[in-house]
Amino acid sequence: MDSPPSPRSVPSADFVGSSLTRASSGRGSLWGCFLPFWLGAFSLNLAATAAPGPGASPAPLRFNRDIRPLLTVNCISCHGPDAEQRKGGLRLDVREEAVKRQESGSRAIVPGAPDASELIVRLESRDRDEVMPPPKSHKTLTVSQKATLRRWIQEGANYEPHWASVPPQRPPVPGEKAEKAGNPIDAFIREGLRGGALTLSPEADRATLLRRVTLDLTGLPPTPEELRAFMEDARPDAYERVVDRLMASRAYAERRAQDWLDLARYADTCGFADDRKQDIGPYRDWVVEALHRNMPDDQFTIEQLAGDMLPGATDSQRIATGFHRNAPQAKGETYPVEEYRLKGVADRVNTTGRVWFGLTLGCAECHDHKFDPVSQRDYFTLFAIFNNIVHLGSGHTQGGPVLEKPTPAQSEAVQRLEEKLALFKTAPAQDEDRKAQKKALEQELQKVKSQILAIPVMVELPEPRQTFVHIRGNFLQRGELVEGAPPKVFLSKEERVPGNRLEFARWLVNGRHPLVARVAVNRFWQDHFGEGLVRTPDDFGLHGDQPTHPELLDWLACEFVESGWDMKHLHRLLVTSATYKQQSRVSEEHLRLDPKNVGWARAPRPRLAAEQLRDQALAVSGLLSRVEGGPPVFPVQPAGYWGQRGLKDRWTDSEGENRHRRTLYTYWRRMALHPSLELLDAPSRVACVARRPVSNVPTQALVLLNDPIFFEAARSFAQNLLRDFPGDAQGRLRAAFERTLAREPTPEEAARMTAFVQQMLSLPEEAEGSGPRPAREPFSPEFRAWTLVANALLNLDETLVRP
């Protein structure tokens, strides 16, 4: 967890703009070789470190921008918060510690006197036994970087708190008229680009905009009817009306729920070796319903973390606590129950850290965090808050309590059988026949009860458990006894320490936490722009990325809180901005000056998520079923796939409408995710996922071209085209492009497709198709040709990415 970030390329220093460079909290050109270690580090604030103009004095260095990155990459792992790993008793991340006299009599930093500072002496030493960083660390500083540190000490060695530890304050929108004239987001982005060679790209054409925003907000493509209606709507707010229509749909909530379920590590199984089924679907449906109703994010948080502790908690609020019953949990008698219970508690702590703090709290389970000011004791005080959930031991659903939700028929059956069994108490079964009758009734009752939904929920113990620091993370080695509390770094002296889950949940969303709102709006930005303003969405700590536009991030965080934690308001603000509506065309200037698009001078083109690739194919083909909620479904999967993974149970393909429902409702097995989803980078959800990895490998193309799900969609697509446009090949082709890409084919595309169709028509007719179900109708040359056309369209790069 404490390993350095992976390298990332850095754009040219030609890309310099006044606020863009400031917004990066970026690093100066003097330490360019360390830039690759700082993801998203694009702001090259040359004003701070470049040679000044004639007669000008260099601008003072800033700790967060110019110095902290150098210390974090090279020094903090040995001279930081982790007391056990700290070398020589020296701590460099806190000024009071860095400037005090050490036992040796030296001082690492003597403000104003670099030559008297042991830090500089060691950095510039030629003695391998004295030089820092030591050669075995494989870390080196350039001459320019050493000069930067020397200059910083000469200027007084001023420190600044880490940007993410300071509560956000709403900054003014750049330009007095900007806030009234348009979307404030655009004012911040334009300010960032000012002074550089790039500006916002022109607005995308209307068809592209409609397809982009419809895919983004609902996960589905626009229909031809929706496209025509938008193209014909001349009202100045036509686009905004589309946004409002989409956000009012349940499809919007289903798309947003998909991202939240990644965070919630939602799955229909418990994980570990046996990976047994659990009835967690009602939690998924709760998330969709809450997002559809636009539940404020503070309530959304409280109900999931502590809904069971609310006064008069409803079944819905108890189901919401399934958020922290999603942690993988072993079942059965063969596991060490207490060890696996504690693994579940640790997962809750780590997940809470990623989702609401945007921090890697798990690094502090065995030792003080090496980079962030979170001690091991802090970890276990937070652990204590989540350590008081009822645990029923092995043999129960995920080791904890459940909320039973019988259907009316099941309730009636249970009552009837229990009444019959009650008769045996008044008239005991003495003869063999009556004993056999009683046993049969008991078996029938047990069968009915086993079919009743048993939804994993949280229930708080009446008296809290004792929680100890686990020495080196070993639960068998108890250290200090601790009480529940958040990490000290987030607590002000005057506020009451939240000690249980409900108090903690309310404290998280009181609007004063420095991270919660920032982390949330950063994920919203990532939803629509492919990357966040902070490109490490689950690490806002010292080793994470600096925000590309810190003032914009803080403005959005304050807007979110002051809007009443209105999630739809924030999403609407983002997708109605000129920044969002830009063209996605990449020019030579973009590639030269800002290849990673950290200035947001063009729209990104992220590949669609695995679920959207399947859902789009089903929607375009006319197969998509819009049945909502309920038990998970089983789309076509290779026979015997679970057995090949060494797992029990059988996958039985769903039939009827369930066969083609949205992928959100697909049965999610952690140890054997549906192979198509796995190959298209969907996560197993063994752990919380704040940002999915995106790969580009040949097997993905094979899935999209040949998987039965996608080929079945191509067949259905072809059938619809042949039915709707009999004898009209050109109309058929226009409709195919319109349904897939929301545009007409270019003359070159039309000519190539027409030639291909003619070639296919010249081939001999086959007796019967060899494709997957539904029923195999005669596979005529015309049907074959248009099936291949449909398959090609569904596999175009333009189809697989957001435009």
N, C-alpha and C positions, 0 to 999 in steps of 0.2 A: 504493500500500500504506500510505502514511503519512497518508492523508486522515482527517479526523475521523469518528467513528462517526455513524451516522444517528440522527436523533432518535427518542425513544421516550417515550410519555406516562408521567406519574408519578402514583401514587395520592395520595389526600388525606392531609394531615398528621394527620388524625384517627386514622389507623391507626398507633398507637404501642404497642409492647409492649416490656418490658424487654430480653429477649434477642433479640427480633426486630430491634429497632433496633441492638443491638450486633452481631448477626450480619451485618447488611448491610454492615458496614464503611462505612456510608453517610455521606452528606454532611449538614451542618447546614442548617437552614432559612434561614440568612443568605445562602446563595448559591443559592437555589432556581432562578434562571434558567439555571444550568449543569447542573442535574439531567438535562434531556433528553439531554445529550451523554453521559451515563453509563448505558449500557444496564443495565436491571435495578436501578437505584439506587432502592431503595424505603425503606431504613431511615432514617427521619428522626429521628435521635437528638437530640431537642430538649433533652435534659439537658445536652448539650455547648454548645449555642449559644443556646438560648432564654433569655429573661430569667429569672433565678432568683427563687424566692419571697422573701417578706420576710425579711431577715436572713440569707439564704443567699448563699454565694459561688458564682460560676459554676464548673462543672467545667472542668478544664484541657482545652484543645484537644488533639486527637491528630493527628499528622502524616498518617498513612495515611487516616484518616477525613475530616479537615477541610481539610487543606492540600494534600496530594499531588494530588488531583483538580483543584484550581485551577491549580497549577503545570503539570500535564500538559496541560490544555486550552489554557492561555494562554501558557505560557513555554517549555516544554521543547523544542519543535521548533527554537527558535533558541538555547536555552541548556541543551542536554542532551548526551547521549552522542555525538552525531555531530560529530566534531571539524571536519570540513570545512564544515558548515553553522553552526557555533557563531559567534555574533555577539559582538564585543568581548572575546573570550577568556573570557567569563563562563559558568560552568556552575552551574546551580541544583539539579540533582538529587543532588549530593553535597555534604554539609555542609562538608567541609574546603575545597572549592573556593568555595562560596558565601560563607563568612565571611572568606576571606583578602583581603588588600589587593590591589586591581587596579593595573595600571600607572599609571592616572590618579591613584592615591592614595586613591580611595574604596573602600568596602567595601559590597557589595550587601546583606549582612545583618550587623548588629552586634547580637548577642544581648543582649536587655534594653534596647536603645536603638533603637526604631523610627524616631525622628526623625533619627538619625544613619545610618540604613540607606538606601543609594541605591535599593534596591528600592521602598521606601515613597515616597521623594522622586519617583521616576519615575512611580509609579502615580498619585500625587495631583497631578502637574504639569498645568498648563493650557496649556503650550507644546506645540504640535503636533509640534515637532521633538524634544522631549525626552520626552514622555509615553510610557509603556509600558503595554500593548502598543501598537505604532504603529498609527495609524488605518488604514493600508493593509492591515493584517492582518485587519481586520473583526472583531477580538476586543475585547470590553470587559468590565470588571468592574463590578459594582454597588457602590454605596456600602457596602452591608453586607459584600460580599466583601472589599473593601479593608480594612474594619474588622477582619475576621477575620484577615487577614494581619498587620495591625498588632498585634493582640492576641497572635498567635502569637509574633511577634518579642519582644514585651514579656515573654512567659512564658519566653523563653530560646531560642526557635527550635530546639526539639528535632526531630531527624529519626528516622524508623524505617525499617528495611529493608522493601522491598515484601513483602507477605504471602506471595507465591508463591515468593520466593527463600529462605524459611526452611523447613527440613525439617519436615514435620508431626509433631507430638507428640500422642499420644492424650489428648484432654481427658476429664475425668470426665463420666459421663452425668448430666445434671441430675436431682437427687433420688436419694438413696441407694437407695431401693427400686425405682427405675425399671428398672435393669438386670436385676434378678431378676424383676420383675413382668411385663415385656413386652418388646416390640421397642425397642431403644435409639433407633432413628430417631424414634419417636413422642415420646420424652422430649425430644429436641432441638426438634422442631417445636412441641410444646406449650409448651415454655419460651419459644420465640420469640413465641408468641401471647399469653403471659401478660401481663396488664395492659392488653390491648387489648379491643376490642369483639367480636372474632372468636374462635371456637374451632373445633376440628376438626368437620367436618360428620358427621352420622350415617353409619353404614355402609350401603353400597348393598345392595339386595336380592340374594338369592342368584343369581338368574338373570343379573342384570346383572354381578355379580362373575365368574361363570363365563365369560360372553362376553368380558368385559374381559381377564381373565388368559389365556384361551385365545388371543385375538387377539394379545396382547402377547408371549406366550412362543413361539407357534408360527406366527403370521401367518395362521392359519386359524380359522374359526368353530367353536364346539362343535357336535357332532352332537346330534340329538334324544335319542339313547340316552344320551349323556354328560350331557345336561341332566337327564334323568329320574333317572339314577343319583345325581347330586349332590343333587337336590332331596329324594331319599328317604334320603340318608345322614345319620343323626342323630348320628353320632359327633362329639365336640367338635373333632377335628382333620380333619374332612372336607375343608375347604378346603386345608389343608396337604398332604393326600394328593393332591388334584388337582394342586397345584403340582409335587409330586414326579413324578407321572405324566407331566405335560407336559414337564418338564425332562429326563426320561429318553428322550423320543422324538427321533427324527431330525429331525422337523419343527422342534423347538426349535433345533437346530444350524443348520438351513437359514435360519431367521429371523434368528438372530444373525449368521450369515455375511453376510447381505445388507448389514447396517450396516458390517461390516468391509470388504467389497468396495468400498464407497464410499470408505473411507479409503485402501484399497490401489489406487485408481483402476483397478480391474479392468475389462478389456474384451477382447473376442475379436479386436480389430484393433489395429494399431500406431499409428494416428493419423496426423496430417499429411495432405497432399493425397491421396496414394494410398490411405491407410488400409487396408492389406492385412491379410489374415487371419493370426492367429498361434495356435499350438496351446497356449493357456494354460489350457484347461479343467481339466487335472489340478491346477493350483494352487488353483482354486476348490474342487475336491473335497477337496484337502488341508485347506483351511480348515474345511469342513463336518465332516470326520472328526475334526480336532483339537478342535473345539468339542463335538462329540458325545461324545468321550472325556474331555471336561473337562481337556484339557491345561492345566497351570498357566500363567498368563499370562507368567511369566518365561521358561519354555521356549518358549512360543508366540512371544515376542519374539526370543529368541536364534536359533531355527531359521529365522525369516523374514529376519533381518538377516545371519546368518552361518552358516546350516546347512551350507554347503559346506566351512567351515573347521573343523567339529567333527572330532575324531579318529574315523577310520573312518566318515565320513559316509555315511549310507544314501541310497538313491534318494529316499525320502520326505523326508529333510532337505534334499536338494538341490532337490527340487521346491518346498519351502517358500520358497526364496530367490527364487522368482518374484515375491514381493512387490515387490522393487525392479527387476524386469524388466518391470513393468507400465507404466513411464514411457513416454509416447509417444516413438517413435523413427523417424526417417526411414529409408527403405530405397532402394536403387538407386544408380546411378552419378552421378546429376545433382546430388546434395546435397554440400555441403562436409562431409565425413565428420567431421573433428575438431570442427567447430563443433557439430554435432548430437550427437556423443558427449558433449561437455561440457554441452550442454543437458540430456541425460539424467542426468548426475551432479548438476547443480544441482537437478533435480526430486527426486532421492533425498534431497538435503540438506533441501530445503524440506518434503518430505513427512515426513521423520523429525522435523523441528521441529514440525509440526502434530500428528502422531500421538502422539508421546511427550513432547515438551516443552510442547505447547499454546502455541507461540509462532510469530510470523510471521517466521521467520528469513530468508525471502526478501528482506525489506527491507534486509538488510545485505549483499546481493550487490554492490551498486554503491557503498555508502558505509556508514559506521557507522550502526547503527540509531538513528533519531531519538528513540525513546522508551525502549527497553529496553537494558540494558547489554551489548549484543552488538556487537562491533566488526566491521569488514569483515575484519580479520585472523582473528578468531574464526570467521567464516563459512568462510574458506578453510582453516583448520586442520581443520574438520569436513569440508569438501569433500575434503581429502586422504585422509580415511579411506575415502571412497566412490569415489576416483579410481583404484583399483587393480584394477578388475574387467576381465577379459579382454574385448577388443573386437576383433571379426574384420573390421571394415570393412564396406563396402557389399556388398549382395547376399546377406547372411546374415540369419537371423531376428532382427530387431530389433538387428542389429549385434553380437550376442554369442553365447556358447556355448549349446548345447542339450543336453538329455538325451534320447536316443532311446529310445522305448519301443515296440518292435515287438510285434505279436501273435504267438502261436506260429506261425500260418500264414505270416505275413510273414517271420519268422526262417527258417523252413524253405525258403521260396521264395528268399530271398537266398542261403542256403547252397547250394542246388541250382544257381542260376544262376552263382554264383562258381566252383563246381567245374567247370561246363561251360566257362566262360571260361578257367579255368586250363589246360585242354587245349590251347588255342591257343598257350600259351607254349612247351609241349613240341613242338608240331607247328604251326609258324607258318602262318597262312592266306595261301597264295600264289595260289590260283586265285580267280576272281571269286565263285564260289558260296560258298566258305568265308568270304570277306570279308563277303558278305551275311549269312551265318549269325552271324558274330561281331557285326556291327552290330546285328542283331535282338536278340541276347542282351543286349547292352549297353543297348539301349533298354528292353527288358523289365525289366532290373535297375534302371535309373534310375526307371522308373515305379513299381516296388514300393517303392523307397527313398523316393520322393516322398510315398507314402501313409503312411509310418511317422510316428507322433507325434514331433515335435521340440519338446520342451518348453523354453522359455527358462529358463535358470538362471544363477546367478552362479558364477564361478570366479575366484579370486584370483590375481593375477600372482605369480610367484616372487620378483620384485624390484619394489618399489613405483615408480610413476611419480614424477617430480618434479612438485610442485604449487606454483604461484605465485599470489600475489594478483593478480586481474585488475583493473587500474586502470579505475575507472568501469564495472566489469563486462564490459569488452571483453577477450575471450580472447587477442586479438592483442597487447595491451599488458600485458606481464608486469611485476609488481612484485616484492615480497619473496618469496624462496623459503621455504616453510613446511613443517612436518611435521604429521602427523595428531594431532589432539587435540580434545576437546570445547571449547565456549566456556569461557573462564576463570572466568566467574561461577559455574559449577557445580562447580568443582574446589576441594577443600580442600587445604591446604598439605601435609598428611601423606599423601595418597593418590597412588598411582602413576598416571601419566597413560596412559589407554588409547590405543594408537597404531594399532591395526588394527580391522577390523570386528568380529571375535570379542571382542576385549577391550572394545571400545566397547559391544557388545550386553550383555555380562555386567555392565559398569559401570552401564548404564541401569537394570537390575533388581536391583541389589544391596540395594535397600530404603532407601538413604540419600539418593537423589535427591529434591529438594524438589518436583518436578513430576510425575514419571511416574505414581505411584499416584493422585495427585489428579486428573490429567487422565483416567485410565482410569475411576475411579469416577464422575466427573462425567458421562462419556458413558453409563455404565450408568444413572444417574439420569435423564438425558435420554431414554433408551430407553423408560422407563416413565412419565415425568411430562411429556413433551412438551418441556420446557426443562431445562437443567442447573441445578445449584446455582450454577454460573458460566454465565451465559447467552451467553457467547462461548466455545464449547468449544475453538476453535482459537486463542484469544488470551487467555492468562493473564497477559499483560504489563500495562504501565502504562496502556495505552489500552483494555484489555479491561474487562469487568464485574468488579466486586467480587463475591465469593460472597454469596448471600443468607443462608447459614448457615455461616460459616467453621468453627465448632467441629464441626458435623456433617460437613462435607467432610473435615476432618482425621481425625475418628473413623473415617469410612468408609475413608479411605486407609490408616490404620494397621491397621484390621481386615483389609483386603485383603492387605496384606503379611504380617501375622501368621497369616493363614489358609493361607499357602503359595501366594498369588496364585491363589486358588480363585475362578474367575469364576462358577460356578454358585452358590457360597455367597453371593456378593454379590447376584446377581440374586434369589435366594430370599429374602434378607433384605429386599430392597426390596419385593417383591410380597406379602409376608406382613405388612407393616406396616399399622397402622390408617390411616396417612396415605395409603397406596395404595388402601385399601379404602373410602374415603369416597364419599359421593354426589357426583355432578358437577353437581348443581343449583346455578345461580347466583342468589343472592338479591340484593335491592336493597342490603343491607348489603355484600355482596361487591363489587358494582359501585361503591359509594360509597367504601369503605375500601381495597379491594385489587383493582382491576379486572384487574391483570396476574397475580394469584394468586402473588405472590412470597412470601407467607407460607404457602402450601400449605394453606389452610384449606378446600379443596375439591379434588376430583379433576378433572383437566383432561379435555377432550374433543378431542384432536387428530384431524385427518382421517387416515385410513389412507393409508399410502404407496402409490405407484402399483402396486407388485407385489402388495400385499395386496388392493387393490381388485379386481384381476383374479383372484387366487387365491381370494378369497372367493366371487366369482360362480361360478367353476368348481366350488368345493366344494359350495355350496348347490344347484347344478344337477345334481350327480352326475357331472359330466364330468371332474373333476380326476383326473389320472393321478399316481400316487405313485412312478413310476420315478425312481431316484436316480442322480445323477452322469452322467458320460459327456460326449460331444460336445454342444455347444449345439444348441438346437432353434429352429424357425422358425414361430411361430404366424402366423395370417393377417395379412397386411400389404397395403396397396394396391399393385396391380400397377404396376411402373415407378417406384416411389418412389425407389430408389437412383439410377436414371438421371436423375430430376429434380434430384437433388442433385449431378449431375455425376460420379457414382462408377461404377466398373466392377463387374462381377460381377452375378449375378441372385439375387434372393431367391426360393426355391422353398418354398412352404408345406409344413410337415411334415404327415404323415398318421399315422393310427393313434394310439397312446398319446402319441407325441411332440407331437402337435398341442395337447394339453391338459395338458402338464406344468407344474410350478410355474414362475413367471416368473423365478425365480432362474437357471434354465437357458436362458433366452432368449438368442439371439445378440445380443451387445452391440457394436454398431458405433459408434465414437466420433463419426464425422462424419455419421452418419444413424441415430440411435437410433430404435427402433420408434416411430412417430408417436404411438401411444396413450400409451406410457410418457413420451415427451417432454412431451406436453400435460398429463400428470398430475404433472409436476415431478420425474420421475426425472432424475438427472444424467447427462451424457454420459460422465463420468469421464475427461475430459481431464486433470483435476487432482484432488488429494485433496479430499474433501468430508467435513467433520466434522458438518455439519448441513444438511439439505436445505431449500431455500426452499419455502414453501407459498403458492401463489396461489389466487385464487378468481375464475375468469373463465368467461364463458358457454361457451366452446369445450369446457371440461371436461364440462359437462353434456351437450353434444352427443355427445361421445365415449362417455360412459357410457350414453346412451340409444340410440345408433345404431351404434356400432362393431360390426363383424361378430362379434368375440369375445364382447361382452356380449349382443348379441341372440341369438347361438347359445346362450348360457347360459340366457337367458330361455325359449327354445323348449324346451330340454331340461328345465328346471325345470317348465314346464307339462306336458310329457309325463309326467313322473314323478308329478305330482299327479293327473293324470287316471287314470293306471294304478293308483296306490295307493288312490284314493278314488273308485271308480266310483259315480256316482249320489249322492254325498254332498258337496254343495257346501260345507256348513258345516264338515265335517271337513277338506275340502280347504283351506279358508281358514285354519283353525286351524293345520294343518300348514305352510302357506306362511309364516305369521308365525313359527312355532316354528323352522323351518329357517333363516330369515333373521335374525330378531331375538331368538331364544331367549325368546319370550313369546307370549301369546295376543293377538288383536286386542281393542281396546276395543269396547264396544257401538257407538259412533259409527263407528269404522273398519269394523267388520263390516257395518254398515248401508250405508255408502257403497260399499264394495267389492261387496256383493251387488247393489246397484242398478246399478253399472257393468257387472257380468257380465250382468245381465238385458238391459241396453241393447245389449250386444255380441251377445247371442244373437238379438236381433230383426233383425239385419242379414242380408242374403242371403249364402248360402254361396259361397265362392270356389272355383274349380276346383283351384288349386294355389298353394301358398305361394310367396312371392317372397323369402323369407329366404335366408341363406347355407346352405351345406352343414352337416350331413349331408343325405342324400337328402330331397327335398321331398315329404313326404306330403300328402294332402289337407288343406287349411287350413280346417277346419270352423269355424263360428262359435264353438263351445265351445272349440276349441283356440286360436283367435284371441283370445278373451276372456281365457283364462287365461295366454296368453303375455304379454298386455299387463298383466295383474295382476302376473305375475312380474317383468316389466320395471320396473313402478312400484315394487315392493318393493325391488328391487336398487338403485334410485336414490333411496330415501328418505335424507334427511339422517342419520337414526338409523342407517342401514345403512353409510353412508360414513364415519362417525366412530367412534372408540373410545368406548364408553359410559362 
